[in-house]
């Protein structure tokens, strides 16, 4: 971790955008927002449910 924070790659360190995920990752692609494909799927499902939930 110390080596990563001292390297030029520290600018690519990001927090995962998935709900309830507390991980950080090194961004490898400009559109990458999640640490794993599993977190990406969880974020998409949460976004879908938010858009389509029944009115209360």
JOKA-V412749 format. One record per run of one state. SS is the DSSP state (helix for helix, strand for strand, loop for the rest). FROM is the first residue (numbers start at 0). TO is the last residue. Records with the same first field share a line. If there is no record, write none. Layout:
SS = FROM-TO  FROM-TO
//
This chain:
loop = 0-0  6-6  15-22  26-35  52-55
helix = 1-5  7-11  36-51
strand = 12-14  23-25
//
